[in-house]
Amino acid sequence: MLLFLTYLIATVVTGASAVVCARTLFPSPPVRARANSTAMPAPAAGPLAYADSQAASGQTGVATLLGGEDAFAARLVLANAAVSSIDAQYYIWRGDLTGYLLLDALQSAANRGVRVRLLLDDNGTTGLDPELAALNAHPNIEVRLYNPFNLRRLKPLSYAFDFFRLNRRMHNKSFTVDGLATIMGGRNVGDEYFGADQNAIFVDCDVLAMGAIVPEVAADFDKYWAAPSVHPASYILAQGRGIDPVSAGLASYSDDPRLSDYRNLAIHSDIASALVNGDFGLEWTNAVLVSDDPIKGEGAVPREDLLAVRLMKAVGKIEKKFDGISPYLVPGSAGVKAFSRLRAQGVKVRFLTNSLEATDVLAVHAGYTKRRMQMLRAGVGLYELYAKIGTQIPKNKIGPFGSSGSSLHAKTFAVDGERIFIGSFNFDPRSTTLNTEMGLLIKSKAMASGLHDAFDNGLAGIAWQVQKRGRKPVWIDPETGVSTHSEPGTGLVKRIAIALIGRLPVEWLL
């Protein structure tokens, strides 16, 4: 026993010493003096200014962007139409085809005099240091990084000695152009989010908004831009030399037929035509921006100021229906109690999340599995997305989920056929307490009813319905009635992994 304690103490001391040395050699980036720019006034001329002139006074115009190609086209069209400013804020920006096309669009906008501010979470910028450094060197572009990693190569190793800072990430997503139009929702920037990656396609949802809400989104961006957790890229990234890495990255796709296809979306898409006509077909209504304070990245937000708490206050009393979509559904004991209270009050509660075979994060599914039977016992309706959605499914059965995909990524919910939330927030502990999040709560009977109707129709063709039979769940195909007691996509290794993770005290991390 004495020998064991000696080894234990020696191990702890050695580990602690290693952490101290690593933090000394690779310290967290200091907060330095800097000039913090703010949103530019909306221009009086330009394509978006004309479209905005049709706006209903004091209201917000909204339109959902469901398909990946439409969502990409909307960003590209808006970037090409910019005449004064682009403010983009994202959790992930991939160095792939669509990522390079949008970086090229930002660079082209800057070349014609548009001011570009690009705010990225450093966790999602892997491999893009040369591109971001080159963009930041442009006189009309500034790049800033949220909670940057201590190491630029082998970035994940930084977690070993700076875990509690790096565990907090900026999950927000917004793309605001000329202070007149913004795109918000669940999509990051990358091929899998825009339907360009056949091997990994996310089913997602964004909203295009104009009118009263846009200045609020712009002010929220300014707040993040000046936050202590956000650092100018010039302090973090080494300045590259020679060939333009953005152009070189895009040139690497010159033989890829997708390049012309996605470039042409800016010309032939419906949103391109809408811009020319100055009419995006928006629904004019009331919308509320709900966004975390960026100091959440330092763990300094009182519970009552968290987005999750303020969002539920904004939603108000739920009387009849709550239908939610969350790819990462980890309610924890508090969430199960909240759903149970709603059911006890007679509210119908239903969720769509990823099945085991569709999820891209096994640990999160383990956290969901841990609470699944508790939710079923409480009377919560649960649906789990198939790994593949057949393109032959009629669109009227698919509802707001698109026509093809392999993994759910949309984050939205509808309440009482009156209100709908579209944003970045998952129903999990990470979104609630660790990551910063944002989204729009929109008053819209049409949008809310569309989501309710999809659930009322059983999500036929896209998801298993999970029910409680005895002490175990059963998975039912709502269209055929075929059922199975074995979780789809489960093999022995996955079952063991889920069982082990479910027993670990890691739910707060998921």
VOTINU-484542 format. One record per residue (C-alpha): residue number from 1; residue in one letter; x, y, z. Coordinates in nm, 3 decimals, padded with zeros to 5 digits. Example, Ala and Ser with C-alpha at 12.3 -4.5 7.8 and 13.67 -1.06 7.14 Angstrom:
2
(1; "a"; (01.230; -00.450; 00.780)) (2; "s"; (01.367; -00.106; 00.714)) 
//
This chain:
510
(1; "m"; (00.000; 00.000; 00.000)) (2; "l"; (00.282; 00.241; 00.089)) (3; "l"; (00.450; 00.166; -00.243)) (4; "f"; (00.124; 00.232; -00.428)) (5; "l"; (00.074; 00.566; -00.251)) (6; "t"; (00.431; 00.662; -00.334)) (7; "y"; (00.374; 00.590; -00.702)) (8; "l"; (00.040; 00.774; -00.692)) (9; "i"; (00.192; 01.085; -00.534)) (10; "a"; (00.486; 01.075; -00.776)) (11; "t"; (00.246; 01.047; -01.071)) (12; "v"; (00.035; 01.341; -00.950)) (13; "v"; (00.341; 01.557; -00.886)) (14; "t"; (00.492; 01.469; -01.225)) (15; "g"; (00.164; 01.543; -01.404)) (16; "a"; (00.118; 01.873; -01.224)) (17; "s"; (00.474; 01.974; -01.301)) (18; "a"; (00.425; 01.888; -01.667)) (19; "v"; (00.111; 02.103; -01.681)) (20; "v"; (00.289; 02.397; -01.517)) (21; "c"; (00.582; 02.368; -01.758)) (22; "a"; (00.351; 02.342; -02.060)) (23; "r"; (00.151; 02.645; -01.953)) (24; "t"; (00.474; 02.837; -01.903)) (25; "l"; (00.607; 02.743; -02.246)) (26; "f"; (00.270; 02.779; -02.422)) (27; "p"; (00.070; 03.036; -02.223)) (28; "s"; (-00.285; 03.147; -02.296)) (29; "p"; (-00.290; 03.447; -02.529)) (30; "p"; (-00.297; 03.769; -02.324)) (31; "v"; (-00.567; 04.028; -02.368)) (32; "r"; (-00.393; 04.319; -02.541)) (33; "a"; (-00.491; 04.674; -02.619)) (34; "r"; (-00.672; 04.693; -02.951)) (35; "a"; (-00.908; 04.911; -03.147)) (36; "n"; (-01.254; 04.755; -03.161)) (37; "s"; (-01.451; 04.849; -03.471)) (38; "t"; (-01.831; 04.855; -03.472)) (39; "a"; (-02.102; 04.781; -03.724)) (40; "m"; (-02.115; 05.021; -04.018)) (41; "p"; (-02.434; 05.215; -04.099)) (42; "a"; (-02.655; 05.046; -04.355)) (43; "p"; (-02.590; 05.188; -04.703)) (44; "a"; (-02.858; 05.389; -04.881)) (45; "a"; (-02.778; 05.227; -05.216)) (46; "g"; (-02.713; 04.877; -05.341)) (47; "p"; (-02.919; 04.562; -05.408)) (48; "l"; (-02.990; 04.492; -05.043)) (49; "a"; (-03.084; 04.855; -04.976)) (50; "y"; (-03.351; 04.829; -05.245)) (51; "a"; (-03.484; 04.504; -05.102)) (52; "d"; (-03.486; 04.657; -04.754)) (53; "s"; (-03.690; 04.952; -04.880)) (54; "q"; (-03.978; 04.708; -04.921)) (55; "a"; (-03.959; 04.616; -04.551)) (56; "a"; (-04.254; 04.646; -04.320)) (57; "s"; (-04.176; 04.918; -04.068)) (58; "g"; (-04.069; 04.790; -03.727)) (59; "q"; (-04.096; 04.423; -03.824)) (60; "t"; (-03.857; 04.147; -03.923)) (61; "g"; (-03.881; 03.964; -04.254)) (62; "v"; (-03.791; 03.593; -04.237)) (63; "a"; (-03.757; 03.299; -04.474)) (64; "t"; (-03.625; 02.954; -04.394)) (65; "l"; (-03.329; 02.808; -04.583)) (66; "l"; (-03.377; 02.432; -04.568)) (67; "g"; (-03.173; 02.279; -04.848)) (68; "g"; (-02.794; 02.288; -04.829)) (69; "e"; (-02.751; 02.431; -05.178)) (70; "d"; (-03.002; 02.709; -05.109)) (71; "a"; (-02.825; 02.792; -04.783)) (72; "f"; (-02.490; 02.814; -04.959)) (73; "a"; (-02.634; 03.018; -05.245)) (74; "a"; (-02.786; 03.265; -05.000)) (75; "r"; (-02.448; 03.334; -04.840)) (76; "l"; (-02.268; 03.358; -05.172)) (77; "v"; (-02.532; 03.586; -05.328)) (78; "l"; (-02.532; 03.817; -05.027)) (79; "a"; (-02.151; 03.833; -05.018)) (80; "n"; (-02.140; 03.918; -05.390)) (81; "a"; (-02.405; 04.187; -05.338)) (82; "a"; (-02.229; 04.356; -05.044)) (83; "v"; (-02.136; 04.721; -05.094)) (84; "s"; (-02.023; 04.827; -04.745)) (85; "s"; (-01.971; 04.547; -04.490)) (86; "i"; (-01.975; 04.174; -04.415)) (87; "d"; (-01.964; 04.044; -04.057)) (88; "a"; (-01.937; 03.664; -04.037)) (89; "q"; (-01.928; 03.463; -03.712)) (90; "y"; (-01.888; 03.084; -03.713)) (91; "y"; (-01.797; 02.786; -03.497)) (92; "i"; (-01.652; 02.586; -03.789)) (93; "w"; (-01.510; 02.700; -04.123)) (94; "r"; (-01.373; 02.412; -04.330)) (95; "g"; (-01.087; 02.428; -04.579)) (96; "d"; (-01.293; 02.251; -04.845)) (97; "l"; (-01.476; 02.347; -05.165)) (98; "t"; (-01.757; 02.556; -05.014)) (99; "g"; (-01.525; 02.691; -04.747)) (100; "y"; (-01.281; 02.819; -05.008)) (101; "l"; (-01.560; 02.956; -05.228)) (102; "l"; (-01.691; 03.167; -04.940)) (103; "l"; (-01.341; 03.278; -04.837)) (104; "d"; (-01.287; 03.381; -05.199)) (105; "a"; (-01.617; 03.571; -05.193)) (106; "l"; (-01.506; 03.758; -04.879)) (107; "q"; (-01.172; 03.838; -05.040)) (108; "s"; (-01.341; 03.959; -05.359)) (109; "a"; (-01.574; 04.180; -05.157)) (110; "a"; (-01.276; 04.331; -04.975)) (111; "n"; (-01.103; 04.393; -05.309)) (112; "r"; (-01.394; 04.614; -05.417)) (113; "g"; (-01.383; 04.813; -05.091)) (114; "v"; (-01.618; 04.619; -04.861)) (115; "r"; (-01.507; 04.598; -04.498)) (116; "v"; (-01.498; 04.235; -04.382)) (117; "r"; (-01.483; 04.116; -04.022)) (118; "l"; (-01.444; 03.741; -03.974)) (119; "l"; (-01.486; 03.600; -03.622)) (120; "l"; (-01.418; 03.226; -03.590)) (121; "d"; (-01.397; 02.980; -03.307)) (122; "d"; (-01.041; 02.850; -03.323)) (123; "n"; (-01.158; 02.494; -03.263)) (124; "g"; (-01.307; 02.489; -03.612)) (125; "t"; (-01.025; 02.646; -03.813)) (126; "t"; (-00.790; 02.346; -03.838)) (127; "g"; (-00.557; 02.373; -04.136)) (128; "l"; (-00.663; 02.727; -04.228)) (129; "d"; (-00.393; 02.930; -04.053)) (130; "p"; (-00.222; 03.040; -04.381)) (131; "e"; (-00.554; 03.140; -04.540)) (132; "l"; (-00.672; 03.333; -04.235)) (133; "a"; (-00.335; 03.507; -04.197)) (134; "a"; (-00.344; 03.611; -04.564)) (135; "l"; (-00.698; 03.743; -04.532)) (136; "n"; (-00.608; 03.930; -04.214)) (137; "a"; (-00.325; 04.101; -04.402)) (138; "h"; (-00.576; 04.253; -04.646)) (139; "p"; (-00.639; 04.622; -04.561)) (140; "n"; (-01.017; 04.569; -04.570)) (141; "i"; (-01.030; 04.241; -04.374)) (142; "e"; (-00.978; 04.168; -04.006)) (143; "v"; (-00.986; 03.817; -03.862)) (144; "r"; (-01.031; 03.739; -03.493)) (145; "l"; (-01.028; 03.404; -03.313)) (146; "y"; (-01.231; 03.294; -03.013)) (147; "n"; (-01.038; 03.114; -02.737)) (148; "p"; (-00.738; 03.035; -02.961)) (149; "f"; (-00.533; 02.725; -02.893)) (150; "n"; (-00.188; 02.752; -02.737)) (151; "l"; (-00.041; 02.519; -03.000)) (152; "r"; (-00.092; 02.583; -03.371)) (153; "r"; (00.011; 02.230; -03.467)) (154; "l"; (-00.138; 01.932; -03.286)) (155; "k"; (-00.391; 02.174; -03.140)) (156; "p"; (-00.581; 01.913; -02.935)) (157; "l"; (-00.271; 01.865; -02.717)) (158; "s"; (-00.343; 02.209; -02.574)) (159; "y"; (-00.637; 02.058; -02.385)) (160; "a"; (-00.388; 01.868; -02.168)) (161; "f"; (-00.272; 02.186; -01.995)) (162; "d"; (-00.543; 02.447; -02.065)) (163; "f"; (-00.859; 02.236; -02.059)) (164; "f"; (-01.103; 02.457; -01.872)) (165; "r"; (-01.048; 02.756; -02.100)) (166; "l"; (-01.042; 02.559; -02.424)) (167; "n"; (-01.348; 02.355; -02.324)) (168; "r"; (-01.557; 02.670; -02.370)) (169; "r"; (-01.633; 02.741; -02.734)) (170; "m"; (-01.825; 02.994; -02.944)) (171; "h"; (-02.100; 02.797; -03.119)) (172; "n"; (-02.272; 03.105; -03.272)) (173; "k"; (-02.344; 03.129; -03.645)) (174; "s"; (-02.435; 03.448; -03.829)) (175; "f"; (-02.361; 03.605; -04.166)) (176; "t"; (-02.460; 03.973; -04.182)) (177; "v"; (-02.423; 04.185; -04.497)) (178; "d"; (-02.445; 04.566; -04.526)) (179; "g"; (-02.631; 04.577; -04.195)) (180; "l"; (-02.943; 04.491; -04.396)) (181; "a"; (-02.963; 04.111; -04.416)) (182; "t"; (-02.844; 03.828; -04.195)) (183; "i"; (-02.842; 03.448; -04.207)) (184; "m"; (-02.861; 03.258; -03.878)) (185; "g"; (-02.923; 02.900; -03.777)) (186; "g"; (-02.748; 02.570; -03.732)) (187; "r"; (-02.511; 02.557; -04.029)) (188; "n"; (-02.138; 02.602; -04.009)) (189; "v"; (-01.934; 02.655; -04.327)) (190; "g"; (-01.826; 02.333; -04.496)) (191; "d"; (-01.925; 02.086; -04.765)) (192; "e"; (-02.123; 01.863; -04.531)) (193; "y"; (-02.349; 02.155; -04.436)) (194; "f"; (-02.422; 02.260; -04.794)) (195; "g"; (-02.489; 01.925; -04.959)) (196; "a"; (-02.150; 01.912; -05.133)) (197; "d"; (-02.012; 01.610; -04.947)) (198; "q"; (-02.177; 01.284; -05.049)) (199; "n"; (-02.014; 01.097; -04.762)) (200; "a"; (-02.137; 01.324; -04.483)) (201; "i"; (-02.446; 01.538; -04.527)) (202; "f"; (-02.610; 01.724; -04.241)) (203; "v"; (-02.985; 01.788; -04.232)) (204; "d"; (-02.999; 02.149; -04.118)) (205; "c"; (-03.200; 02.471; -04.105)) (206; "d"; (-03.116; 02.842; -04.137)) (207; "v"; (-03.324; 03.157; -04.151)) (208; "l"; (-03.267; 03.461; -04.374)) (209; "a"; (-03.378; 03.778; -04.196)) (210; "m"; (-03.411; 04.145; -04.287)) (211; "g"; (-03.563; 04.445; -04.116)) (212; "a"; (-03.578; 04.527; -03.746)) (213; "i"; (-03.373; 04.234; -03.616)) (214; "v"; (-03.061; 04.299; -03.826)) (215; "p"; (-02.926; 04.596; -03.623)) (216; "e"; (-02.964; 04.380; -03.311)) (217; "v"; (-02.762; 04.098; -03.469)) (218; "a"; (-02.499; 04.355; -03.575)) (219; "a"; (-02.477; 04.495; -03.221)) (220; "d"; (-02.443; 04.142; -03.083)) (221; "f"; (-02.155; 04.078; -03.324)) (222; "d"; (-01.985; 04.395; -03.198)) (223; "k"; (-02.016; 04.266; -02.843)) (224; "y"; (-01.840; 03.942; -02.935)) (225; "w"; (-01.582; 04.124; -03.148)) (226; "a"; (-01.467; 04.319; -02.841)) (227; "a"; (-01.491; 04.028; -02.591)) (228; "p"; (-01.184; 03.932; -02.380)) (229; "s"; (-01.198; 03.575; -02.516)) (230; "v"; (-01.159; 03.704; -02.872)) (231; "h"; (-00.810; 03.777; -03.005)) (232; "p"; (-00.688; 03.946; -03.325)) (233; "a"; (-00.544; 03.689; -03.564)) (234; "s"; (-00.230; 03.902; -03.605)) (235; "y"; (-00.131; 03.805; -03.248)) (236; "i"; (-00.194; 03.434; -03.308)) (237; "l"; (-00.110; 03.342; -03.667)) (238; "a"; (00.224; 03.357; -03.842)) (239; "q"; (00.217; 03.580; -04.148)) (240; "g"; (00.256; 03.375; -04.464)) (241; "r"; (00.446; 03.471; -04.776)) (242; "g"; (00.421; 03.409; -05.145)) (243; "i"; (00.118; 03.271; -05.330)) (244; "d"; (-00.233; 03.365; -05.217)) (245; "p"; (-00.344; 03.054; -05.019)) (246; "v"; (-00.715; 03.119; -05.076)) (247; "s"; (-00.676; 03.127; -05.454)) (248; "a"; (-00.442; 02.828; -05.438)) (249; "g"; (-00.690; 02.634; -05.226)) (250; "l"; (-00.971; 02.708; -05.469)) (251; "a"; (-00.749; 02.617; -05.765)) (252; "s"; (-00.700; 02.271; -05.615)) (253; "y"; (-01.066; 02.204; -05.707)) (254; "s"; (-01.027; 02.312; -06.070)) (255; "d"; (-01.093; 01.957; -06.196)) (256; "d"; (-01.385; 01.901; -05.959)) (257; "p"; (-01.723; 01.936; -06.138)) (258; "r"; (-01.874; 02.064; -05.815)) (259; "l"; (-01.672; 02.385; -05.849)) (260; "s"; (-01.871; 02.520; -06.143)) (261; "d"; (-02.195; 02.382; -05.998)) (262; "y"; (-02.158; 02.570; -05.671)) (263; "r"; (-02.021; 02.885; -05.836)) (264; "n"; (-02.324; 02.892; -06.065)) (265; "l"; (-02.558; 02.883; -05.766)) (266; "a"; (-02.486; 03.254; -05.726)) (267; "i"; (-02.631; 03.309; -06.074)) (268; "h"; (-02.908; 03.055; -06.116)) (269; "s"; (-03.051; 03.010; -05.766)) (270; "d"; (-03.392; 03.139; -05.662)) (271; "i"; (-03.231; 03.374; -05.412)) (272; "a"; (-03.023; 03.530; -05.690)) (273; "s"; (-03.344; 03.604; -05.880)) (274; "a"; (-03.504; 03.734; -05.563)) (275; "l"; (-03.216; 03.977; -05.513)) (276; "v"; (-03.252; 04.109; -05.869)) (277; "n"; (-03.625; 04.157; -05.815)) (278; "g"; (-03.577; 04.306; -05.469)) (279; "d"; (-03.825; 04.058; -05.324)) (280; "f"; (-03.712; 03.765; -05.109)) (281; "g"; (-04.068; 03.654; -05.036)) (282; "l"; (-04.021; 03.716; -04.666)) (283; "e"; (-04.284; 03.676; -04.398)) (284; "w"; (-04.297; 04.001; -04.201)) (285; "t"; (-04.351; 03.945; -03.833)) (286; "n"; (-04.195; 03.992; -03.488)) (287; "a"; (-03.870; 03.821; -03.393)) (288; "v"; (-03.654; 03.821; -03.081)) (289; "l"; (-03.277; 03.770; -03.085)) (290; "v"; (-03.160; 03.548; -02.800)) (291; "s"; (-02.783; 03.532; -02.758)) (292; "d"; (-02.541; 03.443; -02.482)) (293; "d"; (-02.319; 03.712; -02.336)) (294; "p"; (-01.966; 03.642; -02.469)) (295; "i"; (-01.830; 03.647; -02.112)) (296; "k"; (-01.982; 03.299; -02.090)) (297; "g"; (-01.650; 03.199; -02.246)) (298; "e"; (-01.490; 03.288; -01.916)) (299; "g"; (-01.753; 03.112; -01.706)) (300; "a"; (-01.872; 03.444; -01.570)) (301; "v"; (-02.244; 03.444; -01.657)) (302; "p"; (-02.505; 03.419; -01.378)) (303; "r"; (-02.753; 03.136; -01.438)) (304; "e"; (-03.042; 03.376; -01.498)) (305; "d"; (-02.849; 03.536; -01.786)) (306; "l"; (-02.779; 03.211; -01.973)) (307; "l"; (-02.940; 03.183; -02.315)) (308; "a"; (-03.137; 02.874; -02.213)) (309; "v"; (-03.301; 03.057; -01.924)) (310; "r"; (-03.372; 03.374; -02.120)) (311; "l"; (-03.502; 03.174; -02.415)) (312; "m"; (-03.758; 02.994; -02.203)) (313; "k"; (-03.869; 03.329; -02.058)) (314; "a"; (-03.906; 03.467; -02.410)) (315; "v"; (-04.107; 03.161; -02.518)) (316; "g"; (-04.349; 03.215; -02.231)) (317; "k"; (-04.617; 02.972; -02.118)) (318; "i"; (-04.643; 02.653; -02.321)) (319; "e"; (-05.004; 02.538; -02.334)) (320; "k"; (-05.050; 02.266; -02.597)) (321; "k"; (-04.749; 02.155; -02.799)) (322; "f"; (-04.372; 02.158; -02.788)) (323; "d"; (-04.196; 01.993; -03.082)) (324; "g"; (-03.818; 02.010; -03.089)) (325; "i"; (-03.531; 01.905; -03.313)) (326; "s"; (-03.192; 01.864; -03.150)) (327; "p"; (-02.913; 01.651; -03.300)) (328; "y"; (-02.750; 01.631; -02.958)) (329; "l"; (-03.029; 01.567; -02.708)) (330; "v"; (-02.882; 01.527; -02.359)) (331; "p"; (-03.150; 01.665; -02.124)) (332; "g"; (-02.987; 01.566; -01.796)) (333; "s"; (-03.199; 01.524; -01.484)) (334; "a"; (-03.314; 01.889; -01.497)) (335; "g"; (-03.435; 01.855; -01.854)) (336; "v"; (-03.623; 01.534; -01.781)) (337; "k"; (-03.796; 01.708; -01.490)) (338; "a"; (-03.887; 02.006; -01.709)) (339; "f"; (-04.035; 01.782; -01.981)) (340; "s"; (-04.218; 01.579; -01.715)) (341; "r"; (-04.377; 01.895; -01.576)) (342; "l"; (-04.498; 01.993; -01.922)) (343; "r"; (-04.649; 01.649; -01.975)) (344; "a"; (-04.818; 01.666; -01.636)) (345; "q"; (-04.975; 01.995; -01.750)) (346; "g"; (-05.116; 01.826; -02.058)) (347; "v"; (-04.860; 01.959; -02.305)) (348; "k"; (-04.765; 01.726; -02.590)) (349; "v"; (-04.383; 01.708; -02.601)) (350; "r"; (-04.199; 01.549; -02.894)) (351; "f"; (-03.834; 01.544; -03.004)) (352; "l"; (-03.644; 01.436; -03.311)) (353; "t"; (-03.278; 01.354; -03.258)) (354; "n"; (-03.011; 01.141; -03.423)) (355; "s"; (-03.026; 00.763; -03.405)) (356; "l"; (-02.712; 00.581; -03.305)) (357; "e"; (-02.636; 00.500; -03.669)) (358; "a"; (-02.685; 00.867; -03.769)) (359; "t"; (-02.501; 01.047; -03.490)) (360; "d"; (-02.156; 01.192; -03.547)) (361; "v"; (-02.075; 01.203; -03.173)) (362; "l"; (-02.103; 00.865; -02.998)) (363; "a"; (-02.043; 01.010; -02.650)) (364; "v"; (-02.338; 01.247; -02.686)) (365; "h"; (-02.562; 00.961; -02.792)) (366; "a"; (-02.454; 00.779; -02.476)) (367; "g"; (-02.571; 01.080; -02.275)) (368; "y"; (-02.906; 01.070; -02.456)) (369; "t"; (-02.940; 00.695; -02.409)) (370; "k"; (-02.888; 00.738; -02.036)) (371; "r"; (-03.206; 00.951; -02.016)) (372; "r"; (-03.411; 00.796; -02.297)) (373; "m"; (-03.626; 00.564; -02.087)) (374; "q"; (-03.687; 00.840; -01.832)) (375; "m"; (-03.824; 01.061; -02.109)) (376; "l"; (-04.038; 00.781; -02.249)) (377; "r"; (-04.180; 00.708; -01.904)) (378; "a"; (-04.267; 01.076; -01.871)) (379; "g"; (-04.463; 01.055; -02.196)) (380; "v"; (-04.219; 01.243; -02.421)) (381; "g"; (-04.251; 01.139; -02.785)) (382; "l"; (-03.911; 01.044; -02.929)) (383; "y"; (-03.802; 01.003; -03.289)) (384; "e"; (-03.454; 00.908; -03.411)) (385; "l"; (-03.336; 01.000; -03.760)) (386; "y"; (-03.238; 00.726; -04.000)) (387; "a"; (-02.874; 00.729; -04.108)) (388; "k"; (-02.983; 00.777; -04.469)) (389; "i"; (-03.290; 00.954; -04.599)) (390; "g"; (-03.400; 00.828; -04.937)) (391; "t"; (-03.433; 01.091; -05.207)) (392; "q"; (-03.744; 00.916; -05.332)) (393; "i"; (-03.944; 01.034; -05.030)) (394; "p"; (-04.211; 01.289; -05.131)) (395; "k"; (-04.130; 01.640; -05.007)) (396; "n"; (-04.467; 01.673; -04.836)) (397; "k"; (-04.362; 01.391; -04.602)) (398; "i"; (-04.017; 01.530; -04.528)) (399; "g"; (-04.142; 01.863; -04.393)) (400; "p"; (-03.864; 02.092; -04.273)) (401; "f"; (-03.581; 01.840; -04.298)) (402; "g"; (-03.479; 01.848; -04.663)) (403; "s"; (-03.469; 01.557; -04.907)) (404; "s"; (-03.144; 01.378; -04.835)) (405; "g"; (-02.889; 01.349; -04.560)) (406; "s"; (-02.711; 01.128; -04.317)) (407; "s"; (-02.700; 01.314; -03.986)) (408; "l"; (-02.931; 01.562; -03.816)) (409; "h"; (-02.779; 01.902; -03.739)) (410; "a"; (-03.078; 02.141; -03.723)) (411; "k"; (-03.159; 02.307; -03.392)) (412; "t"; (-03.517; 02.430; -03.380)) (413; "f"; (-03.842; 02.397; -03.187)) (414; "a"; (-04.202; 02.509; -03.227)) (415; "v"; (-04.451; 02.601; -02.956)) (416; "d"; (-04.832; 02.599; -02.969)) (417; "g"; (-04.848; 02.660; -03.343)) (418; "e"; (-04.746; 03.021; -03.282)) (419; "r"; (-04.370; 03.051; -03.223)) (420; "i"; (-04.058; 02.887; -03.361)) (421; "f"; (-03.691; 02.906; -03.259)) (422; "i"; (-03.412; 02.860; -03.514)) (423; "g"; (-03.053; 02.886; -03.397)) (424; "s"; (-02.741; 02.711; -03.275)) (425; "f"; (-02.871; 02.584; -02.938)) (426; "n"; (-02.883; 02.210; -02.866)) (427; "f"; (-03.074; 02.064; -02.574)) (428; "d"; (-02.758; 01.952; -02.395)) (429; "p"; (-02.539; 02.067; -02.104)) (430; "r"; (-02.268; 02.199; -02.337)) (431; "s"; (-02.503; 02.444; -02.507)) (432; "t"; (-02.657; 02.540; -02.174)) (433; "t"; (-02.348; 02.610; -01.964)) (434; "l"; (-02.025; 02.588; -02.169)) (435; "n"; (-02.063; 02.712; -02.526)) (436; "t"; (-02.201; 03.047; -02.634)) (437; "e"; (-02.514; 03.019; -02.849)) (438; "m"; (-02.760; 03.235; -03.042)) (439; "g"; (-03.084; 03.216; -03.237)) (440; "l"; (-03.410; 03.383; -03.336)) (441; "l"; (-03.747; 03.327; -03.168)) (442; "i"; (-03.998; 03.403; -03.443)) (443; "k"; (-04.371; 03.460; -03.419)) (444; "s"; (-04.500; 03.265; -03.718)) (445; "k"; (-04.802; 03.039; -03.739)) (446; "a"; (-04.693; 02.911; -04.078)) (447; "m"; (-04.342; 02.811; -03.970)) (448; "a"; (-04.448; 02.669; -03.634)) (449; "s"; (-04.737; 02.475; -03.784)) (450; "g"; (-04.507; 02.332; -04.050)) (451; "l"; (-04.290; 02.177; -03.781)) (452; "h"; (-04.590; 02.051; -03.583)) (453; "d"; (-04.741; 01.897; -03.897)) (454; "a"; (-04.420; 01.706; -03.968)) (455; "f"; (-04.443; 01.545; -03.624)) (456; "d"; (-04.818; 01.489; -03.657)) (457; "n"; (-04.750; 01.297; -03.979)) (458; "g"; (-04.509; 01.071; -03.790)) (459; "l"; (-04.200; 01.197; -03.971)) (460; "a"; (-04.276; 00.912; -04.212)) (461; "g"; (-03.978; 00.797; -04.410)) (462; "i"; (-03.708; 00.974; -04.214)) (463; "a"; (-03.708; 00.850; -03.854)) (464; "w"; (-03.777; 00.568; -03.616)) (465; "q"; (-04.041; 00.629; -03.353)) (466; "v"; (-03.914; 00.510; -03.014)) (467; "q"; (-04.169; 00.376; -02.767)) (468; "k"; (-04.158; 00.212; -02.425)) (469; "r"; (-04.256; -00.152; -02.405)) (470; "g"; (-04.205; -00.292; -02.063)) (471; "r"; (-03.868; -00.183; -01.933)) (472; "k"; (-03.705; -00.142; -02.271)) (473; "p"; (-03.744; 00.084; -02.573)) (474; "v"; (-03.862; -00.041; -02.909)) (475; "w"; (-03.794; 00.121; -03.248)) (476; "i"; (-04.091; 00.139; -03.488)) (477; "d"; (-04.101; 00.241; -03.853)) (478; "p"; (-04.412; 00.467; -03.849)) (479; "e"; (-04.481; 00.399; -04.217)) (480; "t"; (-04.458; 00.018; -04.223)) (481; "g"; (-04.519; -00.063; -03.857)) (482; "v"; (-04.209; -00.283; -03.852)) (483; "s"; (-04.046; -00.279; -03.508)) (484; "t"; (-03.723; -00.394; -03.348)) (485; "h"; (-03.600; -00.426; -02.990)) (486; "s"; (-03.239; -00.384; -03.101)) (487; "e"; (-03.120; -00.027; -03.137)) (488; "p"; (-03.056; 00.032; -03.509)) (489; "g"; (-02.688; 00.061; -03.591)) (490; "t"; (-02.579; -00.107; -03.269)) (491; "g"; (-02.299; -00.362; -03.266)) (492; "l"; (-02.126; -00.518; -02.968)) (493; "v"; (-01.845; -00.259; -02.961)) (494; "k"; (-02.089; 00.034; -02.973)) (495; "r"; (-02.309; -00.119; -02.705)) (496; "i"; (-02.010; -00.157; -02.474)) (497; "a"; (-01.888; 00.197; -02.548)) (498; "i"; (-02.230; 00.351; -02.482)) (499; "a"; (-02.270; 00.154; -02.159)) (500; "l"; (-01.929; 00.263; -02.033)) (501; "i"; (-01.967; 00.630; -02.129)) (502; "g"; (-02.314; 00.638; -01.976)) (503; "r"; (-02.166; 00.539; -01.640)) (504; "l"; (-01.891; 00.801; -01.643)) (505; "p"; (-01.949; 01.138; -01.470)) (506; "v"; (-01.914; 01.329; -01.798)) (507; "e"; (-02.272; 01.437; -01.867)) (508; "w"; (-02.183; 01.802; -01.794)) (509; "l"; (-01.933; 01.791; -02.083)) (510; "l"; (-02.176; 01.659; -02.346)) 
//
